[in-house]
């Protein structure tokens, strides 16, 4: 029979999805339901490719832009506009990452329902890929890449220690400086409760 058309869950999270469907449906001049659905399917495939088909490249590009801003912040700081840009990039990154994870999860479910235990090798590949994705195999230190696991661990530890350690500021000291003290009468005057008449006088009432 004909190949079934499957939608992705992440489509329904896109704010433009429903409006796009309504626009395609209303613009179609075909009256036969079967043909109308066929045209909608073609448009949906094109839309999916444009919006979701390039997610991994978009994530990599956004991640690089965020890293560039982080490096600049460490060297000279960021102005207000750059800080706003980084926040927007971080939001886009997590939205795309969530979408990509949703697609991968849905596709793995479909594969499981279709092939079950016969495709155990596929799921081992998925697990191994996720492990590699979450692992830190190398790190860049002063224009050089460090790959030795022990060195990587040490550099990560050193980076965060420096990042969150207390900055030693040169604070002025007041050793040997004497301040003029107030008299007991002045102290008593400062602690005397104010009167209603004084408040009215100050307010000009």
C-alpha positions in Angstrom: 0.0 0.0 0.0 1.0 3.7 0.0 3.6 4.8 2.4 2.0 6.4 5.5 2.7 10.1 6.2 4.0 10.8 9.7 4.1 14.1 11.5 6.7 15.1 14.1 5.7 16.1 17.6 7.9 19.2 17.4 5.8 20.6 14.6 3.0 21.4 17.0 5.4 23.3 19.2 6.1 25.8 16.4 4.1 28.9 16.7 3.6 29.2 12.9 2.5 25.7 12.3 -1.3 26.0 12.6 -1.4 29.3 10.7 0.7 27.7 7.9 -1.7 24.7 7.7 -4.7 27.1 7.5 -3.0 29.1 4.8 -2.1 26.1 2.6 -5.5 24.6 3.0 -7.4 27.8 2.2 -5.3 28.6 -0.9 -5.7 25.1 -2.4 -8.2 25.3 -5.3 -8.7 21.5 -5.4 -12.1 20.2 -4.1 -11.2 16.5 -4.0 -10.2 15.8 -0.4 -7.6 13.2 -1.4 -5.8 15.6 -3.8 -6.0 18.4 -1.2 -4.3 16.2 1.4 -1.7 15.1 -1.1 -0.7 18.8 -1.8 -0.7 19.5 1.9 1.7 16.6 2.4 4.1 18.0 -0.2 4.0 21.5 1.4 4.6 20.0 4.8 7.6 18.1 3.7 9.1 21.3 2.2 8.3 23.2 5.3 9.9 20.5 7.5 13.1 20.5 5.5 13.4 24.3 5.7 12.6 24.6 9.4 13.8 21.4 11.0 16.0 19.7 8.4 19.1 21.8 9.2 18.8 21.7 13.0 22.3 20.2 13.7 24.1 22.8 11.6 22.1 25.6 13.2 23.0 24.3 16.7 26.7 24.1 15.8 26.6 27.7 14.4 24.8 29.1 17.4 27.1 27.2 19.8 30.2 28.7 18.0 28.7 32.3 18.3 28.1 31.8 22.0 31.6 30.5 22.5 33.0 33.5 20.7 31.1 35.9 23.0 32.2 33.9 26.1 35.8 34.3 25.0 35.4 38.0 24.4 33.8 38.4 27.8 36.8 36.8 29.5 39.2 39.1 27.6 37.5 42.5 27.6 33.9 42.1 28.8 30.7 42.5 26.8 28.6 45.6 26.2 24.8 45.6 26.8 23.9 44.8 23.2 26.3 41.8 23.1 24.9 40.5 26.4 21.4 40.7 24.9 22.6 38.9 21.8 24.1 36.1 23.9 20.9 35.6 25.8 18.9 35.3 22.6 21.4 32.8 21.2 21.2 30.8 24.4 17.4 30.7 24.1 17.6 29.6 20.4 20.2 27.0 21.3 18.0 25.3 23.9 14.9 25.5 21.7 16.8 23.8 18.8 18.4 21.2 21.2 15.0 20.4 22.6 13.5 20.1 19.1 16.4 17.9 17.9 16.0 15.6 21.0 12.3 15.3 20.4 12.8 14.3 16.8 15.5 11.7 17.7 13.3 10.3 20.5 10.2 10.0 18.2 12.2 8.3 15.5 13.7 5.8 17.9 10.2 5.0 19.1 9.0 4.4 15.6 11.9 2.2 14.8 11.2 0.2 18.0 7.5 -0.3 17.1 8.4 -1.4 13.6 11.3 -3.7 14.3 11.3 -4.5 18.1 14.1 -6.7 19.4 15.4 -7.3 15.9 16.9 -3.8 15.9 18.9 -4.0 19.2 22.0 -3.0 17.3 20.4 0.3 16.3 19.6 1.2 19.9 23.1 0.4 21.0 24.3 2.8 18.4 21.9 5.5 19.6 23.1 5.0 23.2 26.8 5.1 22.2 26.2 8.2 20.1 24.6 10.0 23.1 27.5 8.9 25.3 30.0 10.3 22.9 28.0 13.5 22.6 28.0 14.0 26.3 31.7 13.2 26.8 34.5 15.7 26.8 37.3 14.1 24.8 39.5 17.2 24.3 39.8 20.8 25.4 41.5 23.9 24.0 44.0 25.5 26.2 45.9 28.6 25.0 45.5 27.8 21.2 46.4 24.1 21.8 44.1 21.1 22.0 44.6 18.8 25.1 43.4 15.2 24.6 44.9 13.3 27.5 42.0 12.5 29.9 44.0 13.4 33.0 45.1 16.7 31.5 41.6 17.5 30.4 40.3 16.8 33.9 43.0 19.0 35.4 42.3 21.9 33.0 38.6 21.8 33.6 39.2 21.8 37.4 41.6 24.7 37.0 39.2 26.7 34.8 36.3 26.5 37.2 38.5 27.2 40.3 39.8 30.4 38.7 36.3 31.3 37.5 34.7 31.1 40.9 37.6 31.9 43.2 37.5 35.0 45.3 39.2 38.0 43.6 41.9 39.5 45.9 41.2 43.3 45.7 43.6 45.9 47.1 41.3 47.4 49.7 42.3 50.6 51.5 43.2 50.2 55.2 42.2 52.6 58.0 44.9 51.7 60.4 46.0 54.7 62.5 43.1 56.9 61.3 41.1 58.4 64.1 37.6 59.8 63.8 36.1 62.5 65.9 33.6 61.1 68.3 30.2 62.7 69.2 29.5 63.7 72.7 27.1 62.0 75.0 24.7 64.9 74.7 24.8 64.6 70.9 24.2 60.9 71.1 21.2 61.4 73.4 19.8 64.0 71.0 20.1 61.7 68.1 18.2 59.0 69.9 15.4 61.2 71.2 12.0 60.4 69.7 10.8 63.1 67.3 7.6 65.1 68.1 4.6 65.5 65.9 5.1 69.3 65.9 8.6 68.8 64.5 7.2 66.8 61.6 4.6 69.4 60.8 7.2 72.1 61.0 9.5 70.3 58.6 6.6 69.6 56.2 5.4 73.2 56.4 1.9 72.2 57.7 
